Amino acid sequence: MMHLKFNSCPADTDVGMRPAKKADGSPYYEYILLYTDDIVVISENAEDILRTKVGKYFELKESSIGPPSIYLGARVRQVESDNVVKAWAFSPSQYVQAAV
């Protein structure tokens, strides 16, 4: 992912990250989680990154582009904390149930 200017996270090489700026100018980090054929992009411009950057190198199914629902067998959903901060939550319950 280095050619897309995403650096590997020291804690997990399957996570790429790079600094970016939101539309309002505030700084944040964009993330790409990539493992074999599963990919999640966390960014203000996630769809654009998938289509114009990642899509150059990997064949993407049109039906798979959109808000994530599953990643590596875990359920993914957007949550909002008490202070109105939005975040993504991963729940392994579906994966565990399938494994059992």
N, C-alpha and C positions, 0 to 999 in steps of 0.2 A: 504493500500500500504506500510505500515511500514515494513512488512516482506520482501519486495523487497528493503528496505532501502530508500524509498522515503518518505520524511516528508511532511505533509500537509502544504500548503502555509497559512500563517496567514490571508491573505485577502480572500482566497477562498479554502475551504476544499476539493473541487473537483479537485484541482490542487496539484499534488505531485511533489516534486523537490529534487534533490540530487546533490552534487558536483561531477564532473567528470573531466577527462583530455582528451584532443583531442589527435589524433595520433602524433601531433608535440609536445606534452607535455604541451600545454597551458591549463589553467584551464577554465572551463565553468560549467554551470548547465544543467542537463538533466531534462526534464519535462514530466509528464504524466497527461493528462487531461482525467478524467474518470467520466462519468455521466451515470448511468444506463447501457445501452448497447452501448454507444458511447465512443470510446477511441481514443486519439491521443497521440503519443509519439514524443517528440521533442528531438532529440539526434543525435550525429554523428553515433550512432549504433542503430537507431530506430528499424529496422527490427529484429535484434538480440534480443533486449529487448522484442519485441512483441512475437517472436517465443519461446525463451527459458525461459523467466521469466513470462510474462503475460499469455502465452499459457499454462503454467502448471496449472493455476487456472481457466481460462475461455476458452470456446470453441470459436475459431476464424474461421471465414470464410476465406478460402484461397484467394478468390477474393477481400477481404477487406484489405489485407495486401499490402501496397504500399503508395506512396505519397498521402496525404489526399486531398479530394476535397470538402467534406461536413463534418461539425461537428455541432451537435445540430441544424440542419436546416440552418446553415450559410455556405456560400461558403468560401473555404479556398484556398489560393494560395500563392506561394512563390514570393516574390518581392525582388528587389535589390535597395538599396538606392544610392544616389549620390557618397558616399564614398566606393562603391562596397561591402557593408555589406549586406548579404542575411538575410531575415527575413520572417516570415509567417504572412500573413494578413488575417483577417476574415471580411467578408462582409455580413451583415444581410439582404441584399436586397431580396434574394430568400426567406428567412423566412418571411419577412414582406409581400411580394407579395402573398405568400401562405395563410397568415393569413387574408389578406384583401379580 
